[in-house]
Amino acid sequence: MSVGTVEAISELVAAGINPKEEKLETAEPDPRSPNQNQTKNCWTSYNEFLLCTKVKGEDNELCQRFANTYRSLCPKIWIEKWEEQRGRGNIRSPASSRLFNRLLVRY
């Protein structure tokens, strides 16, 4: 067992969660990304989540599926970096494009 795994289990126990009872889920298979490398699927799911929340709101069931997928596939450091870039307004993604915002206003 690696040090990171031991630390993660220790955090769960400290939070009052029994690691043996915790149900772990991963992302559903995506036919658009059939390879072992899931980097593209991670980025796509993150952007689909952002687009979905702009259109349907963050509490929407479909948006939550995208959120679960990107949180499962993407390293936390990437997500933190993207969120930081979104906060500064300098991330290049479909969800932050001017074209999408103009289309969203029409509908």
C-alpha positions as CSV (number, residue, x, y, z in Angstrom):
1,M,0.0,0.0,0.0
2,S,1.4,3.4,-1.0
3,V,1.8,6.3,1.3
4,G,-0.9,8.3,-0.5
5,T,-3.3,5.4,0.0
6,V,-2.6,5.2,3.7
7,E,-3.1,9.0,4.0
8,A,-6.4,8.8,2.1
9,I,-7.7,6.0,4.4
10,S,-6.5,7.9,7.5
11,E,-8.5,11.0,6.3
12,L,-11.6,8.9,5.7
13,V,-11.4,7.3,9.2
14,A,-10.8,10.8,10.8
15,A,-13.9,12.0,9.0
16,G,-15.9,9.1,10.5
17,I,-16.2,7.2,7.2
18,N,-15.5,3.5,7.2
19,P,-13.4,2.9,4.0
20,K,-14.8,-0.6,3.6
21,E,-18.3,0.7,3.5
22,E,-17.6,3.6,1.1
23,K,-19.0,2.9,-2.4
24,L,-16.5,3.9,-5.1
25,E,-17.7,4.7,-8.6
26,T,-15.8,5.6,-11.7
27,A,-16.9,7.2,-15.0
28,E,-19.0,5.3,-17.5
29,P,-17.3,4.1,-20.6
30,D,-17.4,6.8,-23.4
31,P,-17.3,5.5,-27.0
32,R,-15.8,8.8,-28.1
33,S,-12.7,8.0,-26.1
34,P,-12.1,4.2,-26.3
35,N,-8.3,4.3,-25.5
36,Q,-6.7,3.7,-22.2
37,N,-5.5,7.3,-22.1
38,Q,-8.5,9.3,-20.7
39,T,-7.0,12.8,-20.9
40,K,-9.3,13.8,-23.8
41,N,-12.3,12.4,-22.0
42,C,-11.4,14.3,-18.9
43,W,-11.2,17.6,-20.7
44,T,-14.3,16.9,-22.7
45,S,-16.4,16.0,-19.6
46,Y,-15.1,19.1,-17.8
47,N,-16.3,21.3,-20.7
48,E,-19.6,19.4,-21.1
49,F,-20.2,20.1,-17.4
50,L,-19.6,23.8,-17.8
51,L,-21.8,24.0,-20.9
52,C,-24.5,22.0,-19.2
53,T,-24.5,24.2,-16.1
54,K,-24.8,27.3,-18.3
55,V,-27.9,25.9,-20.0
56,K,-29.6,23.8,-17.4
57,G,-28.2,24.8,-14.1
58,E,-25.8,23.0,-11.8
59,D,-28.4,20.8,-10.1
60,N,-29.5,19.2,-13.3
61,E,-29.1,15.4,-13.3
62,L,-27.3,15.3,-16.6
63,C,-24.9,18.0,-15.5
64,Q,-24.1,16.0,-12.3
65,R,-23.2,13.0,-14.5
66,F,-20.7,15.2,-16.4
67,A,-19.4,16.4,-13.0
68,N,-19.0,12.9,-11.7
69,T,-17.2,11.9,-14.9
70,Y,-14.6,14.7,-14.9
71,R,-14.1,14.4,-11.1
72,S,-13.4,10.7,-11.6
73,L,-11.1,11.0,-14.6
74,C,-9.2,14.3,-14.0
75,P,-6.4,14.8,-11.6
76,K,-7.4,17.3,-8.9
77,I,-4.4,19.5,-9.7
78,W,-5.7,19.9,-13.3
79,I,-9.2,20.8,-12.0
80,E,-7.8,23.3,-9.6
81,K,-5.7,24.9,-12.3
82,W,-8.7,25.1,-14.7
83,E,-10.9,26.6,-12.0
84,E,-8.1,29.2,-11.2
85,Q,-7.9,30.0,-14.9
86,R,-11.7,30.3,-15.2
87,G,-11.6,32.7,-12.2
88,R,-9.0,34.9,-14.0
89,G,-10.9,34.6,-17.3
90,N,-8.1,33.2,-19.3
91,I,-9.0,29.6,-20.0
92,R,-9.7,28.5,-23.6
93,S,-12.7,26.2,-23.5
94,P,-16.0,26.0,-25.4
95,A,-17.9,27.0,-22.3
96,S,-16.0,30.3,-22.0
97,S,-16.2,31.3,-25.7
98,R,-18.0,34.4,-26.8
99,L,-19.7,32.5,-29.6
100,F,-21.3,30.1,-27.1
101,N,-22.4,33.0,-24.9
102,R,-24.0,34.7,-27.9
103,L,-25.8,31.5,-28.9
104,L,-27.0,31.0,-25.3
105,V,-28.6,34.5,-25.3
106,R,-30.6,33.6,-28.4
107,Y,-32.1,30.5,-26.8
